[in-house]
Structures are given as structure tokens and as C-alpha cells.
């Protein structure tokens, strides 16, 4: 059960309301934490991921003895203190070398987490290409059917989108689309029902390839510009390891949608109204049905040119 904290005064009430889940969430703040031994590969990977996440990123300089799958008290304390919604924990051990744990929070509690192993890494410094501007929202591209069918890859897709998803924007400027993060998975060679239940050996799962490209727009002679992608780094090959699903009760609360307002219902966003719809431009359009009208009985302006010649002329009588 989620605990309910009662505010003691108006100031604490405003602070709690600012930290509550909102209808339109802001960009998640991610905290990058190093374990007792992270290793050079994990530290370099976390440094480049933090560069993509800036300015919504916090890095802890000291090492911390933390095991996310055994004790989450430290993560919940840091989340409450820094108002953070994501954690990237780097840890390298003899049993699980070069590992990163992605932890997603909800209402100050751990929602779910997944552990990834860095099989191959190429940093941003190895690519002598232009880099994107920090703070720009990236485009996400997932190229595999496993991201829609396999439970492990569905969770990974959701966590990565929560990590790199920025602020909600109403309109998009083409000049602001500077980089794209492409996540691909090779076709699975495993057959049977074990592919779909998520309980198979992690070593048999395909490797996840993460690549980052800068987007350049060039004139093409038409309204649609010519798009060119240039790899800027980082480049990671990740393997799936341990994972923890979200609690069903907490997940139900996290996925709950607020009730629509009266104005939104009138615009057609809520329950569909009869003979009313919203077009592509966002305008509300309606259809009015009327009965069959007898145009012969329609009262119009009296004009000599509109009179019927067959009708007898009215004689004027004098009194």
C-alpha cells in the first residue's frame, strides 16, 4: 500500500502537491549512482548517458554500497530528497561484470527495474562528428517486434522512454529535432512458448543495440527536406540480466488516467457524442439533421418577377 503523508502546514502542503503525480508529467530527473566498484567501461557509459540526459541529470561523485535488488531504502530516500524519478546504478562484480541497473520510481517508491550488461561500448569522444545541443528532446526509434511482444523487451522500451522522455510539447519545430536514439534487436532464434513468457535464460535473449545519431536537414527541392543521419555516440551493446516487475497495485495507480474536464468532453476528447467529431485541425464539427421541407410553401420576398403567370390577377376594388 502507498503511504499517505499528511502536511503539517500550508508550506509543506504546497511542497507535497508539487511532488505529486501530475496529469502532464514534467521531465524525469535521473540520478547516476556508482557502486563500490563500477569499472572504467560502466563509468564511461554512465557519463555519456548523463550527457544525453542533461540538464535533468544528477551524478553522485562518491561510491555507494548499494544493491537495488536487495535493498531499495537508499533509492527511496534519494528520490524523496532530490525529487527524482529515475536511477542509473553502475556496478561491476565478478559474477556480473559491467552492469547497469535502470530503476524507475513512482510517488517516491520503486516501480520496476531491469539490469543490463554492457557487452560493448564506444564513447562519444571516439566519433569526431557534431554533437546535439544539451537539453533537446531526442527522438526514439525501436526497431524490433520483440518490443511489442516479449515482456522483457516491452519493459525495457518503457524504461528507456521514461529515461529519455523530456517535457511534453504541443508543437514541434524541425530545427529542434537534432538527434535520434535508435534501439534495435536482432531476430530471436529461440522457439517455443518460452519466448513469450519472459522466464527463459537471459543468456539466450538477443543483444540490444543502442545507437545515437545527429539529424541534419538539407534542401530537397520540395516541402519535405532531405534527412541525413550521422552517428555521434555513444554506441552500446546491452544484454538483459535480472529484472523486477512492477507491483500490480502500484502499477494500476501509476497508469490511472485523470477524469476529463467538461471542456475536453465538449471538444470530443471524452465520450463520443452523436453527430459530433473533431477534424485533423482540432476543430469541432457537427451534423444537423432536418426534416424534408416543402419549398412551395416557403415564404420569400414578394417580387413581380417571381409571380406565376397562371395565377389570376387580383383586381383592385374601390370602396
C-alpha positions in Angstrom: 0.0 0.0 0.0 1.2 3.5 -0.7 1.6 5.6 2.4 -0.2 8.9 2.8 1.7 11.8 4.3 -0.4 14.5 5.9 1.0 18.0 5.7 1.5 19.9 8.9 1.2 23.4 7.4 0.4 25.3 4.2 4.1 25.3 3.1 4.5 21.6 3.4 1.2 21.1 1.7 2.4 23.1 -1.3 5.6 21.1 -1.3 3.8 17.8 -1.3 1.4 18.9 -4.1 4.4 19.9 -6.3 5.8 16.4 -5.9 2.6 14.5 -6.5 2.0 12.8 -9.8 0.6 15.3 -12.3 -1.8 15.0 -15.3 1.1 16.1 -17.6 4.3 15.0 -16.1 7.5 17.0 -16.3 10.8 15.6 -17.4 12.1 13.0 -15.1 15.2 13.7 -13.1 17.7 10.8 -13.3 20.3 10.2 -10.6 23.5 8.3 -11.7 25.0 6.3 -8.8 28.2 4.4 -8.8 28.5 1.2 -6.7 31.6 0.2 -4.7 33.2 -1.0 -7.9 31.9 0.2 -11.2 34.8 -0.2 -13.6 36.0 2.1 -16.4 33.5 0.8 -19.0 30.5 1.4 -16.8 31.7 4.8 -15.7 32.3 5.9 -19.3 28.9 4.7 -20.4 27.1 6.4 -17.5 29.0 9.6 -18.3 27.8 9.6 -21.9 24.2 8.7 -20.9 24.2 11.6 -18.5 25.3 13.9 -21.3 22.2 12.8 -23.3 20.0 13.3 -20.2 21.2 16.8 -19.2 20.0 19.1 -17.7 17.7 16.7 -15.9 20.6 14.6 -14.5 22.4 14.4 -11.2 25.6 12.5 -10.7 26.9 11.3 -7.3 30.6 11.7 -7.0 31.1 9.2 -4.2 30.8 5.5 -4.3 27.9 3.9 -2.5 27.4 0.4 -1.2 24.0 -0.2 -2.8 22.3 -3.4 -4.1 19.0 -2.3 -5.8 17.6 -5.9 -6.0 18.1 -6.5 -2.3 17.5 -3.1 -0.5 15.7 -0.1 -2.0 15.7 2.1 1.1 18.6 4.2 -0.2 16.9 4.8 -3.6 13.7 5.8 -2.0 15.5 8.2 0.3 17.4 9.8 -2.6 14.2 10.0 -4.7 12.4 11.9 -1.9 15.3 14.2 -1.3 16.1 15.1 -4.9 12.6 14.7 -6.4 14.0 12.1 -8.9 12.0 9.6 -11.0 14.8 7.5 -12.4 18.1 5.9 -11.2 21.0 4.5 -13.2 23.2 2.4 -10.9 26.5 1.2 -12.1 28.1 -1.9 -10.5 30.7 -4.4 -11.7 31.3 -7.6 -9.9 33.0 -10.9 -10.8 29.7 -12.6 -11.3 28.0 -9.8 -13.2 30.7 -7.6 -14.8 30.0 -4.2 -16.3 26.4 -4.0 -15.2 23.9 -1.1 -15.1 20.5 -1.1 -13.3 17.8 1.1 -14.5 15.3 1.9 -11.7 12.0 3.7 -12.3 10.2 5.4 -9.4 6.6 6.4 -8.7 5.5 8.5 -5.8 8.8 8.1 -4.1 8.7 4.3 -4.4 10.4 1.8 -6.6 8.1 0.9 -9.5 10.2 -1.5 -11.5 13.9 -2.1 -12.5 16.0 -4.0 -15.0 19.6 -4.9 -15.1 21.7 -4.5 -18.3 25.2 -5.7 -19.1 27.4 -3.6 -21.2 28.8 -6.0 -23.8 30.4 -3.4 -26.0 30.8 0.4 -25.6 32.1 3.2 -27.8 32.1 6.6 -26.3 31.2 10.0 -27.8 34.8 11.1 -27.9 35.5 8.3 -30.5 33.2 9.9 -33.0 34.7 13.1 -34.5 31.2 14.4 -35.5 29.0 17.3 -34.5 27.1 16.7 -31.2 23.5 17.7 -30.4 22.7 20.6 -28.1 22.2 19.6 -24.5 18.6 19.8 -23.3 17.0 19.0 -26.6 14.3 16.2 -26.5 15.5 13.2 -28.6 13.5 11.1 -31.0 13.2 7.4 -30.1 13.2 4.6 -32.6 12.6 1.0 -31.6 13.2 -1.5 -34.5 12.0 -5.0 -33.5 8.8 -6.9 -33.0 10.1 -8.0 -29.6 9.5 -4.5 -28.2 5.7 -5.2 -28.6 5.5 -8.9 -27.8 8.2 -10.0 -25.4 7.7 -8.9 -21.7 11.4 -8.3 -21.1 11.8 -6.0 -24.1 8.4 -4.3 -23.5 9.6 -3.3 -20.1 13.0 -2.1 -21.5 11.3 0.0 -24.1 9.1 1.6 -21.4 12.0 2.3 -19.1 14.2 3.8 -21.9 11.3 6.1 -23.0 10.8 7.2 -19.4 14.6 7.9 -19.1 15.0 10.0 -22.2 11.5 11.4 -22.5 11.6 15.2 -21.9 8.9 17.8 -21.4 5.6 17.5 -23.2 5.4 19.9 -26.2 2.4 20.9 -28.1 4.2 21.7 -31.4 7.4 20.5 -33.0 9.9 22.6 -34.8 12.0 20.7 -37.4 15.1 22.7 -36.4 14.7 21.4 -32.8 15.0 17.7 -33.9 18.7 17.4 -33.5 19.3 13.7 -32.6 17.7 10.4 -32.6 18.3 7.3 -30.3 17.9 4.1 -32.2 17.3 0.8 -30.3 17.4 -2.4 -32.3 17.3 -6.1 -31.5 18.3 -8.9 -33.7 15.6 -11.5 -34.6 15.3 -14.2 -31.9 16.4 -17.7 -32.7 14.5 -19.2 -29.7 11.3 -21.1 -30.5 8.5 -22.3 -28.3 6.4 -20.8 -25.6 9.4 -19.6 -23.6 9.9 -16.7 -25.9 6.7 -15.0 -24.8 6.6 -15.6 -21.0 9.9 -13.9 -20.1 11.2 -16.7 -17.9 13.8 -18.1 -20.3 17.6 -17.9 -19.7 18.8 -14.3 -20.1 21.8 -15.6 -22.0 19.5 -16.8 -24.8 18.0 -13.4 -25.3 19.2 -11.3 -28.2 21.5 -8.4 -27.7 20.1 -4.8 -27.6 22.0 -2.3 -29.8 21.7 1.4 -28.8 23.0 4.0 -31.3 22.7 7.7 -31.3 22.7 9.9 -34.5 22.6 13.6 -35.2 19.9 14.8 -37.7 20.8 17.3 -40.4 18.2 18.7 -42.7 19.2 19.7 -46.3 17.0 21.3 -49.1 15.5 18.7 -51.4 13.5 21.0 -53.8 10.2 20.0 -52.1 8.5 20.9 -48.8 10.0 17.8 -47.2 13.7 18.3 -46.5 16.3 15.6 -47.1 17.3 14.0 -43.8 20.9 12.8 -43.1 21.9 10.8 -40.0 25.4 10.9 -38.7 26.5 8.7 -35.7 27.6 10.8 -32.8 27.8 8.2 -30.0 27.5 6.7 -27.6 27.2 3.2 -29.1 26.2 0.4 -26.7 25.5 -3.3 -27.0 23.4 -4.4 -24.0 22.5 -7.8 -22.6 19.4 -8.4 -20.4 20.0 -9.8 -17.0 17.9 -9.6 -13.8 14.6 -7.7 -13.8 11.8 -6.9 -11.4 8.3 -6.3 -12.4 6.0 -3.6 -11.0 3.6 -4.4 -8.3 0.1 -4.8 -9.8 -1.5 -2.4 -7.3 1.2 0.3 -7.7 1.1 -0.2 -11.5 -2.6 0.3 -11.5 -2.3 3.6 -9.6 0.6 4.7 -11.8 -1.4 4.1 -15.0 -4.6 5.7 -13.8 -5.8 8.5 -16.1 -7.5 11.6 -14.7 -11.1 12.3 -15.4 -11.6 14.5 -18.4 -12.9 18.0 -17.9 -16.2 19.3 -19.3 -14.3 21.4 -21.9 -12.4 18.3 -23.1 -15.6 16.3 -23.4 -17.3 19.1 -25.4 -14.2 19.1 -27.8 -14.7 15.4 -28.4 -11.8 14.1 -26.3 -14.0 12.1 -24.0 -17.2 10.1 -24.6 -18.1 10.3 -28.3 -21.1 12.4 -28.9 -23.6 11.6 -31.7 -23.1 13.6 -34.9 -20.1 15.4 -33.4 -16.4 14.9 -34.3 -13.0 16.6 -34.2 -11.2 17.0 -37.5 -7.5 16.9 -38.2 -7.1 20.6 -37.4 -8.7 20.2 -34.0 -11.9 22.0 -34.9 -15.2 20.6 -33.6 -17.7 19.8 -36.4 -21.3 18.7 -36.1 -24.0 17.5 -38.3 -27.6 18.7 -38.1 -30.5 16.6 -39.4 -33.7 18.4 -40.5 -36.9 17.1 -42.0 -38.0 17.4 -45.6 -39.1 20.9 -46.4 -41.9 21.9 -48.8 -40.3 24.7 -50.8 -43.7 25.7 -52.4 -44.9 26.9 -49.0 -41.7 28.8 -48.3 -42.3 32.5 -47.7 -40.0 34.6 -49.8 -39.8 38.2 -50.7 -42.7 39.3 -52.9 -41.4 40.4 -56.4 -43.3 40.7 -59.7 -40.7 38.6 -61.4 -41.3 35.7 -59.1 -45.1 35.6 -59.6 -46.7 32.7 -61.5 -48.3 33.8 -64.8 -51.0 31.2 -64.5 -52.4 32.7 -61.3 -55.3 35.1 -61.9 -54.6 38.7 -61.4 -56.1 40.2 -58.4 -58.5 43.1 -59.1 -58.3 46.1 -57.0 -61.7 47.2 -55.7 -62.5 50.6 -54.5 -64.8 51.3 -51.6 
